[in-house]
Amino acid sequence: MINFEEEIEKFQPSLDIDQAEDAIYHTDMADVTDIIKEILKDMKSN
């Protein structure tokens, strides 16, 4: 039978997950609102 307490003690998170999490949280991505604001700004200047 699986000893869950022992397995939890041995658990180490994958570095890939940590790296992906950092990339997601530290990336400044434009959302739809930013894109619409940029389009409106371009339309006003033309």
N, CA and C atoms as an extended XYZ file, in Angstrom:
138
Properties=species:S:1:pos:R:3:atomname:S:1:resname:S:1:resid:I:1 pbc="F F F"
N         0.841       -1.183        0.000 N   MET     1
C         0.000        0.000        0.000 CA  MET     1
C         0.890        1.252        0.000 C   MET     1
N         0.401        2.321       -0.584 N   ILE     2
C         1.165        3.557       -0.700 CA  ILE     2
C         1.121        4.327        0.619 C   ILE     2
N         2.304        4.732        1.079 N   ASN     3
C         2.404        5.559        2.269 CA  ASN     3
C         2.451        7.021        1.801 C   ASN     3
N         1.310        7.696        1.878 N   PHE     4
C         1.209        9.040        1.344 CA  PHE     4
C         2.107       10.035        2.077 C   PHE     4
N         2.247        9.892        3.365 N   GLU     5
C         3.112       10.803        4.129 CA  GLU     5
C         4.556       10.696        3.636 C   GLU     5
N         5.018        9.485        3.408 N   GLU     6
C         6.384        9.270        2.919 CA  GLU     6
C         6.551        9.852        1.510 C   GLU     6
N         5.553        9.670        0.674 N   GLU     7
C         5.617       10.186       -0.693 CA  GLU     7
C         5.613       11.707       -0.703 C   GLU     7
N         4.837       12.324        0.160 N   ILE     8
C         4.798       13.786        0.243 CA  ILE     8
C         6.144       14.334        0.693 C   ILE     8
N         6.797       13.654        1.625 N   GLU     9
C         8.117       14.092        2.089 CA  GLU     9
C         9.149       14.030        0.967 C   GLU     9
N         9.025       13.072        0.067 N   LYS    10
C         9.979       12.919       -1.037 CA  LYS    10
C         9.674       13.846       -2.211 C   LYS    10
N         8.487       14.436       -2.227 N   PHE    11
C         8.058       15.246       -3.365 CA  PHE    11
C         8.918       16.484       -3.534 C   PHE    11
N         9.333       16.735       -4.781 N   GLN    12
C        10.021       17.966       -5.143 CA  GLN    12
C         9.378       18.486       -6.420 C   GLN    12
N         8.958       19.752       -6.419 N   PRO    13
C         8.288       20.273       -7.614 CA  PRO    13
C         9.237       20.318       -8.807 C   PRO    13
N         8.677       20.135       -9.951 N   SER    14
C         9.447       20.164      -11.185 CA  SER    14
C         9.954       21.576      -11.445 C   SER    14
N        11.190       21.686      -11.882 N   LEU    15
C        11.738       23.000      -12.212 CA  LEU    15
C        11.007       23.612      -13.396 C   LEU    15
N        10.526       22.779      -14.291 N   ASP    16
C         9.792       23.293      -15.441 CA  ASP    16
C         8.556       24.060      -15.014 C   ASP    16
N         7.867       23.555      -14.009 N   ILE    17
C         6.660       24.226      -13.515 CA  ILE    17
C         7.034       25.573      -12.907 C   ILE    17
N         8.078       25.606      -12.099 N   ASP    18
C         8.513       26.859      -11.489 CA  ASP    18
C         8.926       27.872      -12.550 C   ASP    18
N         9.641       27.426      -13.556 N   GLN    19
C        10.081       28.321      -14.625 CA  GLN    19
C         8.889       28.844      -15.417 C   GLN    19
N         7.937       27.986      -15.694 N   ALA    20
C         6.743       28.407      -16.426 CA  ALA    20
C         5.950       29.416      -15.612 C   ALA    20
N         5.834       29.168      -14.322 N   GLU    21
C         5.108       30.083      -13.449 CA  GLU    21
C         5.768       31.460      -13.454 C   GLU    21
N         7.083       31.511      -13.348 N   ASP    22
C         7.803       32.788      -13.389 CA  ASP    22
C         7.580       33.506      -14.708 C   ASP    22
N         7.639       32.766      -15.802 N   ALA    23
C         7.443       33.372      -17.121 CA  ALA    23
C         6.040       33.950      -17.261 C   ALA    23
N         5.061       33.252      -16.739 N   ILE    24
C         3.675       33.711      -16.860 CA  ILE    24
C         3.445       34.960      -16.014 C   ILE    24
N         3.919       34.945      -14.784 N   TYR    25
C         3.652       36.067      -13.892 CA  TYR    25
C         4.509       37.295      -14.179 C   TYR    25
N         5.655       37.125      -14.793 N   HIS    26
C         6.555       38.255      -15.018 CA  HIS    26
C         6.546       38.769      -16.454 C   HIS    26
N         5.625       38.291      -17.263 N   THR    27
C         5.520       38.752      -18.644 CA  THR    27
C         4.413       39.785      -18.734 C   THR    27
N         4.751       40.928      -19.295 N   ASP    28
C         3.770       41.984      -19.455 CA  ASP    28
C         3.112       41.815      -20.825 C   ASP    28
N         1.998       41.106      -20.828 N   MET    29
C         1.307       40.830      -22.084 CA  MET    29
C         0.161       41.813      -22.273 C   MET    29
N        -0.049       42.193      -23.518 N   ALA    30
C        -1.160       43.086      -23.833 CA  ALA    30
C        -2.459       42.281      -23.833 C   ALA    30
N        -3.465       42.838      -23.196 N   ASP    31
C        -4.763       42.192      -23.253 CA  ASP    31
C        -5.632       42.924      -24.280 C   ASP    31
N        -6.857       42.501      -24.413 N   VAL    32
C        -7.753       43.067      -25.428 CA  VAL    32
C        -7.937       44.564      -25.208 C   VAL    32
N        -8.045       44.977      -23.963 N   THR    33
C        -8.229       46.398      -23.659 CA  THR    33
C        -7.043       47.221      -24.152 C   THR    33
N        -5.834       46.737      -23.924 N   ASP    34
C        -4.640       47.447      -24.398 CA  ASP    34
C        -4.625       47.554      -25.919 C   ASP    34
N        -5.015       46.504      -26.590 N   ILE    35
C        -5.030       46.502      -28.046 CA  ILE    35
C        -6.062       47.496      -28.578 C   ILE    35
N        -7.246       47.519      -27.966 N   ILE    36
C        -8.290       48.453      -28.398 CA  ILE    36
C        -7.846       49.897      -28.164 C   ILE    36
N        -7.222       50.157      -27.022 N   LYS    37
C        -6.718       51.509      -26.741 CA  LYS    37
C        -5.698       51.935      -27.792 C   LYS    37
N        -4.825       51.033      -28.180 N   GLU    38
C        -3.801       51.338      -29.181 CA  GLU    38
C        -4.442       51.621      -30.539 C   GLU    38
N        -5.451       50.846      -30.916 N   ILE    39
C        -6.152       51.060      -32.188 CA  ILE    39
C        -6.853       52.424      -32.183 C   ILE    39
N        -7.535       52.737      -31.077 N   LEU    40
C        -8.216       54.030      -30.984 CA  LEU    40
C        -7.230       55.183      -31.040 C   LEU    40
N        -6.094       55.032      -30.396 N   LYS    41
C        -5.061       56.064      -30.424 CA  LYS    41
C        -4.549       56.274      -31.844 C   LYS    41
N        -4.334       55.182      -32.574 N   ASP    42
C        -3.881       55.268      -33.958 CA  ASP    42
C        -4.937       55.923      -34.840 C   ASP    42
N        -6.205       55.581      -34.597 N   MET    43
C        -7.286       56.169      -35.388 CA  MET    43
C        -7.399       57.679      -35.160 C   MET    43
N        -7.206       58.120      -33.930 N   LYS    44
C        -7.292       59.550      -33.614 CA  LYS    44
C        -6.145       60.332      -34.237 C   LYS    44
N        -4.977       59.699      -34.287 N   SER    45
C        -3.804       60.412      -34.840 CA  SER    45
C        -3.838       60.484      -36.356 C   SER    45
N        -4.624       59.638      -37.009 N   ASN    46
C        -4.715       59.670      -38.477 CA  ASN    46
C        -5.864       60.513      -38.859 C   ASN    46
